[in-house]
Amino acid sequence: MTASIQTGPRLLTRHPHLLANYARAEVNFVRGEGVYLFDESGNRYLDLVAGIAVCALGHAHPQITRAIADQAAKLVHVSNLYNHEPAGTLADRLAELTGFDAVFFCNSGAEANEAAIKLARKHAYRNGETKRTTILAAHGSFHGRTFGALAATDNPKYKEGFGPLPLGFAWTAFNDIDALDRAIDDTTACFLVEPVQGETGVMPATREFLQAARRICDERGALLIFDEVQCGMGRLGKLLASEFYGVRPDAVTLAKALANGLPMGALLIRGDAAAALRPGDHGTTFGGSPVPAAAALEHLRLRETLDLDRHVTRLGGLLGDELDAIAKTWPEVFGEPRGHGLMRGLPVREPYTATSFVARALDESLVINAAGRNTLRFIPALIISEAELHDAMTRLRRAIANVLA
C-alpha cells in the first residue's frame, strides 16, 4: 500500500473558536457563482457537492438573490400565530405541484423528520390506536441528528455517546420485501424510508420494494413516509422522488434544496393524516419565515422556466456514463456506480479510500465528497452544463491518476 492511498483532506485550523465538530478541509470559500466556488485567493473550484445537495440552482443565482433581497426589505419574520406571506403561497404552490393536502414548514431535514415522527404517532392516537407507536426505518438509514431523527437513524457512529435515545424505533432490511412484510404489524405507526439513501453511500431503493411498502402499509394500517431531504426537489429528475418511483406515500419530508441555500424544511401530508396535527400539537419559531419562503417560491418558478427535470434526466445519464467509464478504466479501484439523476455514488475498493480521492480532487480545483463506508458522492447543482460536467470528469480522472501514481 502506498502512502497516497491513505491521504486525507488537509484540515483548516485557522479559526480556533469555531467548534471542531467538522473535519474542515484547508480551503476558505468566500464566494460562489453557478457551479463554481472561489477561495480567498481568487482560485476557482468546480463544485460537485452543491452544499450537500442544497444549491440546486447553483450559488448566488441572480433571481433567487433578488427574491431574497426584495423580501428582506419588506418582512423578515413574523410569528406563525398569524398568516403571513409568502409562506401561505408557497404551501399552496407545493400542494398544487405535488397533490399533497397540507404543508408544515420548519428549518431543516432533521426537523422535518421529527415532525413526521410526531405526525405518525399522533395520527394513530387520534384514530384510537394507542398501541401503534413503533417508527419503522430501514437498515442503513440516515434521518438527522436531533434525538428523534437520530433514534430513527441506523448508524452506530452517529449515536455513540448520546444514549439513551428515545424508544419505539425498529429497523428492517433495505430492499428486502419479505423482511418488510414481517416487520410491519398493528404496532407500526409508520415506515420511514429514503427512496435513495444518501449518507449511506447513494443506495437506491428498488421500485418493487417501495411499491410493496405502499401495499403492506395499506393492508396493516401504517403510514408510509418518504424522507426526501436529499433525494427530493428534482435531484432524480422529478420534483419528488416519489414521482420518479411512481409510489404515493402518505407524507414526504423535504429540506436541503427547497430554498436553494437558506435553511428550510417541509413536511407534506395527504389524506386523513393531514388532520392529525392540530393547533398546539407541534410548532416552530422560524419555520416558514418569509425570506426562505420567498427563495423557495422563486426556486419553484425557475424550475419550470429551466425545464429542469428534462435537463437533470439528460445530465444525470451523462454523469452515470462517465462514472461507469471510470469504473471500467480502473476496475481494481472502483465498483459499479449507483444512483439516479444527479445523485450518484462511485464505490471505492479497499485498500483505497474515498477521502484520498476527495483530497486529490481539491488539488485539481474540484470539490467532491465521500459518503457511506467508502463511496464518492456526486450531487452537483442541477443546472450544471454538459461542458462543465465533462470538465469535472477530466479533473476527476487526473485526481485518480495522481492518487494511483
C-alpha positions in Angstrom: 0.0 0.0 0.0 1.4 3.4 -1.0 1.2 6.4 1.3 -1.0 8.2 -1.3 -3.8 5.6 -0.7 -4.3 6.9 2.9 -4.1 10.6 2.1 -6.9 12.5 3.6 -8.1 16.1 3.3 -5.9 18.8 4.8 -7.7 20.3 7.7 -8.3 24.0 8.4 -7.3 25.1 11.9 -7.2 28.9 11.4 -10.4 29.6 13.5 -9.7 28.1 16.9 -13.1 29.2 18.3 -15.2 27.5 15.6 -16.4 24.3 17.2 -14.4 21.4 15.6 -17.4 19.1 15.0 -16.5 19.0 11.3 -13.2 18.0 9.7 -12.9 21.1 7.5 -10.6 21.0 4.5 -7.9 23.5 4.1 -9.8 25.9 1.9 -11.7 29.0 2.8 -14.5 29.8 0.3 -15.7 33.4 0.1 -17.9 33.5 -3.0 -19.9 31.3 -5.3 -21.3 31.7 -8.8 -23.3 29.0 -10.6 -21.4 25.7 -10.2 -18.2 27.4 -9.1 -16.7 28.4 -5.7 -14.0 30.9 -5.1 -11.5 30.9 -2.2 -9.9 34.0 -0.6 -7.1 34.0 -3.1 -9.4 34.1 -6.0 -8.9 30.5 -7.1 -11.9 28.9 -8.8 -13.2 25.4 -7.9 -15.8 23.4 -9.8 -18.3 22.3 -7.2 -19.9 18.8 -7.4 -21.2 18.9 -3.8 -23.5 22.0 -4.0 -23.6 22.4 -0.3 -24.5 18.6 0.0 -27.4 18.7 -2.5 -28.6 22.1 -1.3 -27.8 24.7 -4.0 -29.9 23.1 -6.7 -29.8 26.2 -8.9 -26.2 26.9 -8.1 -24.5 29.5 -6.0 -25.8 33.1 -5.9 -28.5 32.6 -8.6 -29.3 36.2 -9.5 -33.1 35.8 -9.5 -33.2 34.0 -6.2 -30.8 36.6 -4.7 -33.2 39.3 -5.9 -36.2 37.5 -4.4 -34.3 37.2 -1.0 -33.4 40.9 -1.1 -36.8 42.1 -2.0 -38.5 40.0 0.7 -35.9 41.1 3.3 -36.8 44.7 2.6 -40.5 44.0 3.3 -40.8 41.4 6.1 -38.1 39.1 7.6 -40.0 37.4 10.3 -43.5 37.3 11.9 -44.9 34.8 14.3 -46.7 31.7 13.0 -49.6 32.8 15.1 -50.6 34.9 12.2 -51.0 34.3 8.4 -48.1 35.8 6.5 -46.6 35.8 3.1 -45.0 34.3 1.1 -45.3 31.1 3.3 -49.0 30.7 2.5 -48.5 31.0 -1.2 -45.5 28.6 -1.0 -47.7 26.0 0.8 -50.4 26.3 -1.8 -47.9 26.0 -4.7 -46.3 22.9 -3.2 -49.7 21.3 -2.7 -50.6 22.2 -6.3 -47.4 20.7 -7.7 -47.4 17.5 -5.7 -51.0 16.7 -4.9 -50.5 16.7 -1.2 -53.1 18.3 1.1 -51.2 20.1 3.9 -47.7 21.5 4.4 -45.8 22.2 7.6 -42.7 24.3 7.4 -39.6 24.0 9.6 -35.9 24.8 9.3 -34.1 21.6 8.4 -34.3 18.0 7.3 -33.9 16.7 10.8 -36.8 18.9 12.0 -39.0 17.7 9.1 -38.3 14.1 10.1 -39.1 15.0 13.7 -42.4 16.4 12.6 -43.1 13.2 10.5 -42.4 11.0 13.5 -44.8 13.1 15.7 -47.4 13.0 12.8 -47.3 9.2 12.6 -47.8 8.7 16.4 -50.5 11.4 16.6 -52.3 10.0 13.6 -52.6 6.6 15.3 -53.5 8.2 18.6 -56.4 10.2 17.1 -57.6 7.0 15.5 -57.8 5.3 18.9 -54.8 3.0 18.1 -52.7 3.9 21.2 -50.5 0.8 20.8 -49.5 1.8 17.3 -46.3 3.7 18.2 -43.4 2.0 16.5 -41.4 4.0 14.0 -40.0 1.5 11.5 -37.0 2.6 9.4 -34.5 0.8 7.2 -31.1 -0.5 7.9 -28.5 2.0 6.5 -30.8 4.9 7.1 -29.9 8.5 8.0 -32.7 10.8 9.1 -30.9 13.5 11.0 -29.1 14.4 14.3 -31.8 15.6 16.6 -32.8 12.9 19.2 -35.9 11.6 17.4 -34.3 11.7 13.9 -31.1 10.1 15.4 -33.2 7.4 17.1 -34.6 6.5 13.6 -31.1 6.5 12.1 -29.4 3.1 11.7 -25.8 4.0 12.0 -23.9 3.4 15.3 -21.2 6.0 14.6 -23.8 8.8 14.8 -25.3 7.5 18.1 -22.2 6.7 20.1 -22.1 8.6 23.4 -25.6 10.1 23.0 -27.6 7.4 24.7 -30.1 6.7 26.0 -32.1 7.6 22.8 -35.9 7.7 22.6 -37.6 4.3 22.5 -40.1 3.0 20.0 -37.9 2.6 16.9 -37.2 -0.5 14.8 -35.4 -1.3 11.6 -35.9 -3.7 8.6 -33.6 -4.7 5.8 -33.5 -2.2 2.9 -34.8 -3.6 -0.4 -36.0 -6.8 1.3 -39.7 -7.2 0.8 -40.1 -10.4 2.9 -38.4 -8.7 5.8 -40.6 -5.7 5.5 -43.7 -7.9 5.4 -42.6 -9.5 8.7 -41.7 -6.1 10.3 -45.0 -4.2 9.8 -47.8 -5.1 12.2 -50.5 -3.5 14.2 -48.0 -1.7 16.4 -46.3 0.1 13.5 -47.2 3.8 13.3 -45.2 4.3 10.1 -42.5 3.1 7.8 -40.0 6.0 7.3 -37.7 5.3 4.3 -35.4 7.2 2.0 -36.0 6.4 -1.7 -32.3 6.8 -2.1 -30.1 6.5 1.0 -27.7 9.4 0.6 -25.4 9.4 3.6 -25.0 5.6 3.4 -23.3 6.0 0.0 -26.1 6.6 -2.5 -28.1 3.4 -2.2 -31.3 3.5 -4.3 -34.4 1.6 -3.3 -35.9 -0.7 -5.9 -39.3 0.2 -7.4 -40.6 -3.1 -6.2 -39.6 -2.5 -2.6 -41.3 0.8 -2.4 -44.4 -0.5 -4.2 -44.5 -3.4 -1.7 -44.1 -0.9 1.2 -47.2 1.0 -0.1 -49.2 -2.2 -0.3 -48.2 -3.5 3.1 -48.7 -0.2 4.9 -52.2 0.0 3.4 -53.0 -3.6 4.5 -51.7 -3.1 8.0 -52.9 0.5 8.7 -49.4 2.1 8.9 -48.4 5.4 7.3 -45.7 5.3 4.6 -43.4 8.3 4.9 -40.6 9.1 2.4 -37.6 11.0 3.6 -36.7 13.0 0.5 -34.4 15.5 2.3 -31.5 14.7 0.0 -33.1 12.9 -3.0 -36.1 15.2 -3.5 -36.6 18.6 -5.1 -35.7 17.4 -8.6 -32.5 15.6 -7.9 -33.7 12.4 -9.5 -35.3 14.1 -12.5 -38.8 14.7 -10.9 -39.8 17.2 -8.3 -40.4 14.4 -5.8 -38.5 11.1 -5.7 -41.9 9.5 -5.1 -42.9 10.7 -8.6 -39.7 9.1 -10.0 -40.7 5.8 -8.4 -44.4 6.0 -9.1 -45.3 5.4 -5.5 -47.6 7.8 -3.4 -46.6 8.0 0.3 -48.8 9.5 3.0 -46.2 12.1 3.8 -42.9 13.4 2.4 -40.1 15.3 4.2 -38.1 17.9 2.2 -35.3 20.3 3.1 -31.8 20.9 1.6 -32.6 22.3 -1.9 -36.0 23.7 -1.1 -34.8 27.3 -0.6 -31.6 26.9 -2.6 -29.3 27.6 0.3 -31.4 29.1 3.0 -32.5 26.9 5.9 -35.9 25.5 5.3 -37.6 22.1 5.7 -41.1 20.9 5.0 -43.4 18.0 5.8 -46.0 17.4 3.0 -49.1 15.3 4.1 -52.0 13.9 2.3 -55.3 12.2 3.1 -56.7 11.8 6.6 -53.2 12.1 8.1 -53.2 15.8 7.2 -55.7 16.3 10.0 -53.6 14.6 12.7 -51.6 17.6 13.8 -53.9 20.3 15.3 -53.2 23.7 16.9 -50.8 23.2 19.8 -49.6 19.7 18.7 -46.4 20.9 17.0 -44.7 24.2 16.2 -41.6 26.2 15.3 -40.4 29.7 15.8 -38.7 30.2 12.4 -40.3 27.6 10.2 -41.7 29.1 7.0 -40.1 32.5 7.7 -40.8 35.0 4.8 -37.2 35.2 3.4 -36.5 31.5 2.9 -40.1 31.0 1.7 -39.5 33.7 -0.9 -36.4 31.9 -2.1 -38.3 28.6 -2.3 -41.1 30.2 -4.3 -38.6 31.6 -6.8 -36.9 28.2 -6.9 -40.1 26.5 -7.9 -40.8 29.1 -10.5 -37.4 28.8 -12.1 -37.6 25.0 -12.2 -40.4 25.3 -14.8 -38.6 28.1 -16.7 -35.5 26.0 -17.0 -37.3 22.7 -17.8 -35.1 21.3 -15.1 -36.5 17.8 -14.9 -35.6 17.1 -18.6 -32.1 18.7 -18.0 -31.5 16.6 -14.9 -32.5 13.4 -16.7 -30.2 14.1 -19.6 -27.2 15.3 -17.5 -27.7 12.5 -15.0 -27.4 10.0 -17.7 -24.2 11.6 -18.9 -22.8 11.6 -15.3 -23.8 7.9 -15.0 -22.0 7.1 -18.2 -18.8 9.0 -17.1 -18.7 7.2 -13.8 -19.3 3.9 -15.4 -16.4 4.5 -17.8 -14.1 5.4 -14.8 -15.1 2.2 -13.0 -14.2 0.2 -16.1 -10.9 2.0 -16.6 -9.8 1.2 -13.0 -11.8 -1.9 -12.0 -9.4 -2.7 -9.3 -10.1 0.6 -7.6 -13.8 1.3 -8.2 -17.0 -0.7 -8.0 -20.2 -0.3 -10.1 -21.7 3.2 -9.8 -25.1 3.7 -8.2 -27.8 6.2 -8.2 -30.3 8.1 -10.4 -30.4 11.6 -12.0 -27.8 13.9 -10.5 -27.4 11.8 -7.3 -24.6 9.3 -8.0 -22.2 7.2 -6.0 -18.9 5.6 -7.0 -17.8 2.8 -4.6 -14.1 2.7 -3.8 -12.5 -0.6 -3.3 -10.1 -1.2 -0.3 -7.3 -0.6 0.3 -8.1 2.7 -1.5 -10.1 5.3 0.4 -12.7 7.7 -0.9 -11.1 10.5 1.2 -7.8 10.2 -0.7 -9.6 11.0 -4.0 -11.5 13.8 -2.3 -8.2 15.4 -1.3 -6.6 15.0 -4.7 -9.6 16.3 -6.4 -9.3 19.5 -4.4 -5.8 19.8 -5.7 -7.4 19.8 -9.2 -9.8 22.6 -8.0 -12.7 20.0 -8.0 -15.0 19.7 -5.0 -16.4 16.3 -4.4 -17.1 14.4 -1.1 -17.2 11.0 0.5 -20.3 9.3 1.9 -21.1 5.9 3.5 -18.4 3.4 4.2 -16.2 4.2 1.2 -18.0 5.9 -1.6 -17.5 9.0 -3.7 -20.8 11.0 -3.9 -21.7 13.3 -6.8 -24.6 15.7 -6.1 -23.9 18.8 -8.2 -26.1 21.8 -8.8 -28.9 20.7 -11.1 -28.1 23.5 -13.6 -24.6 22.1 -14.4 -24.0 22.1 -18.1 -22.6 19.3 -20.3 -19.3 21.2 -20.8 -19.0 21.7 -17.0 -19.7 18.1 -16.3 -17.1 16.9 -18.8 -14.6 19.3 -17.3 -15.3 17.9 -13.8 -14.8 14.4 -15.0 -11.5 15.3 -16.7 -10.3 16.8 -13.4 -11.5 13.7 -11.5 -9.6 11.4 -13.8 -6.4 13.5 -13.2 -7.0 13.2 -9.4 -7.4 9.5 -9.7 -4.2 9.1 -11.7 -2.4 11.2 -9.1 -3.6 9.0 -6.3 -2.6 5.9 -8.1 0.8 7.3 -9.3 
